[in-house]
Amino acid sequence: VTMLGAPRASSSASAALAAAVLRGERAQLAKSITVIESKRRDHQVLGAGVLAHCLQDRRGRARIERSFRVGVSGPPGAGKSTLIETLGQAYLRDGVDSATMAQGEGDASRRRLSVLAVDPSSNRSGGSILGDKTRMPELARDPRAFIRPSPSRGTLGGVTRSTQDVIPLCEAAGFDFTMVETVGVGQSETAVEGMVDMFVLVVSPAAGDELQGVKKGVVELADLIVVNKADGDFVAAAQRTVSDYGRALHLTTPKNQFWTPTVVSCSAVTGDGIPALLDQFRAFRTVMDEEEAGSTRKQNRRAQQRVRYLRTMFADRVLDLLADSQHFSSEWAEKQEAVHRGDLSPVEACDQLLERVQFAP
Amino acid sequence: VTMLGAPRASSSASAALAAAVLRGERAQLAKSITVIESKRRDHQVLGAGVLAHCLQDRRGRARIERSFRVGVSGPPGAGKSTLIETLGQAYLRDGVDSATMAQGEGDASRRRLSVLAVDPSSNRSGGSILGDKTRMPELARDPRAFIRPSPSRGTLGGVTRSTQDVIPLCEAAGFDFTMVETVGVGQSETAVEGMVDMFVLVVSPAAGDELQGVKKGVVELADLIVVNKADGDFVAAAQRTVSDYGRALHLTTPKNQFWTPTVVSCSAVTGDGIPALLDQFRAFRTVMDEEEAGSTRKQNRRAQQRVRYLRTMFADRVLDLLADSQHFSSEWAEKQEAVHRGDLSPVEACDQLLERVQFAP
C-alpha cells in the first residue's frame, strides 16, 4: 500500500511567511506565490500552510471577504494589457466602491491592486502575457500595484490551480482589487470565470460581423463585454461591434437573473469610456453585495466556487497521482491503451483500476 | 482499509447473456441493458461482463466497428421524436452507406436500427422523451428497430454512463445504426456528442431571430443543424431560421477541419428534405471513413471518446465512492462545509482528503 498523503509543512515556517504576507511585505508575498506555484511537493505544502494561516487570521479573512475580483479575458490583440494598465490606474484614483459599501471602506489611501495572469497558451500565442512587465509600465512602477506574471507551465490545470490560491493570498496582503488576465482559448476563460466575482470579455473592433473567433460559450460567461480600441479610425467599427455583441448577448441565456450583461466601448489609450466602465464595475459589485439567502451574492458565489474547485482539484489530483504513481503508472497506461484499441471497455477498465484504490479509515 | 473493488461477475452468466446478444435476441439485449443501467453493483458487474464478451467476440467486434452513431439533440418541441421516426424508416428503406463502404456491407436486408434516449431532464420537461413508445409508432412496430427508453435517474452522469455502454451492446446485437436522442440542457448534449460519430442539432422554425434558447456552445458541437417542421405555414420561417443558424455557424469555430457543418430544413411530417438529410449523413460518414494516421477518422474519434470516458468515469466514481464510503462520507461532507464557509482552503482540504486515498500494489 502506497500512502499518497502530503507531508505536513513546518507550521512555524508557514506561520512566519503568513505573518509577513499579512503585513503586506511584497517580497514575502512573492515568495509565498512562488512556493504555491512550485512543482515541488514540499513547496506546495508550505504554500498551502501560508494560505491556511491567512484564512485563520481575523484581519486576513476580513480583507479576503471585502475584496473584488475581476477576470479580464479576450482574444490576443484585444489590448487587454493596455486596458488593465488604464483600468488599474483609474481604480487607484477613483475606486470601484459598491453603493452599499460601508463608510471608510473605500478609503482611497488603502486602495491596492494586484494583476495576475493565467496564460496556458503563451507558447502558442508567441509570448507570455505578462512576462514582460513593461507592458504595464505605469502600474509596474506604482507601489500600490502588484503585478505577477504567471509561469507558463503548459497545463491549464497547473496554472489555474495556483492562481485560485494566489488571489486570496494577495488579498490577505492588502491588495483589495484583483484583475486576472487570460488569453482566450476556451478552457482558460471557464477556469478564470470560476475564480472571480465578475468576468469581463475584451474584444477589439471587428471588420464585418465576425466575432473574431470568440467562442459563443465565452460570450455566455461574460458579465460585461468591452469593445476596446474605440478611438481614431475605429470608432465606427467599435460601434458596430458593440451592436454585434449586443445581438449575441441577446441570443444568449443570461448567466444570472439579477444581472443583465451589457456591451460598452472604450479606448484604453485615450481613456474614453473608462469612467463608464468603472461604473459598470460598481453597479455589478453593488448587486453582488446584496443579500440572498442570508449571505451576499458574492459570498455565495465564492463559496460555490471554492467547493467546485475542491471537487475538480481532488478529481484531477487523484488522476495525476494514478498516472504518476510508481506502482500504477504502467497499469494506468496499459488500461488506457487497451481502451484506446477497443480491447477493453471503459467501464471494465474503470472497475479494474478502482479495485486498486483504497481509503484509509 | 476499505477495498472499493468490484466483485467479479460470474463469467458463465455474462458469457451466456453475451452469446444471446450476439445472436440478436432482443429480450436478452433488453435484459443486458437493464443490468448495465441498474444501480445494483452486482448487476453493473454482470453488464460490464456482457460488454467485455461482446468486445472479445470477433463478430461482435466487427459489428461495432462497422456501425454508425448519430446523436439527435434539440430543445423540447423541436419534433425530435417524429424526426427520428421518419429518419429511422428512411434509413431502413434507403440506408446511409458511406461512399467508401465495401460492397455488400450496405445490404438492405441487414439494416437494423436502435434508438436510445439520454434524458436527464424528464422531470423538468414534464415527461420522458421515449417513455411512451407511441411517439414512434411505426418504428416501435418494426422488428428491425430497437427502441430503448432511458430510465430517468436524475443525474446526467448515471444515464450518460450507461448509454455509452449500451451503444456497443446494441451494435453487437446487429443494430448497425444508432440514434441517441437527448433534450437540450447543455450538459447532456456535450455528453451525447462524446459518444456518437455525428452530432445533429434539431430546431424548429423560429419567430424572429431568436435561437430559441439553444446555447451557442451546443451550436458549436453540431456536425449538422436541422430545421424541422418546414411545412405549411412554417416554410418561410424555416428558411429564415436556416439563415439565422447559418450565420451562427459562420461565427463559430469549426469543430473539425475536414467537415463544414451546414443547416438544412426538412419536415418529418411531409418527408420534404429527408432524402437530402440522409445525403448529409452519407457525406459525413464517408468523410469519417477516410484514413487519418493509419486508422479511419471514425476509429480515431471513437478511441479518443473511449479514453475520455474512462478518465471521466474514473474521476466521477472516485468522487462518488468518497461521498458514499462509510468511512469517508462524513469527512468529505465536513471538508466541503469548511471550504464552503471559507474556514479551510480548497487546496488544504484536498491534501487532507488525498492523504486517505491509497493504491494497492
Interface residues (C-beta under 8 A of the other chain):
Chain A: V1 T2 M3 L4 G5 A6 Q44 V45 G47 A48 L51 A52 L55 R61 I64 E65 R161 Q164 D165 P168 D209 E210 L211 G213 K215 K216 G217 V219 E220 R247 A248 L251 T252 T253 R302 A303 Q304 R306 V307 Y309 L310 R311 M313 F314 A315 D316 R317 V318 L319 L321 L322 S325 H327 F328 K335 Q336 V339 H340 R341 G342 D343 L344 S345 P346 V347 E348 A349 C350 D351 L353 L354 E355 R356 V357 Q358 F359 A360 P361
Chain B: V1 T2 M3 L4 G5 A6 Q44 V45 G47 A48 L51 A52 L55 Q56 R61 I64 E65 R161 Q164 D165 P168 D209 E210 L211 G213 K215 K216 G217 V219 E220 R247 A248 L251 T252 T253 R302 A303 Q304 R306 V307 Y309 L310 R311 M313 F314 A315 D316 R317 V318 L319 L321 L322 S325 H327 F328 K335 Q336 V339 H340 R341 G342 D343 L344 S345 P346 V347 E348 A349 C350 D351 L353 L354 E355 R356 V357 Q358 F359 A360 P361
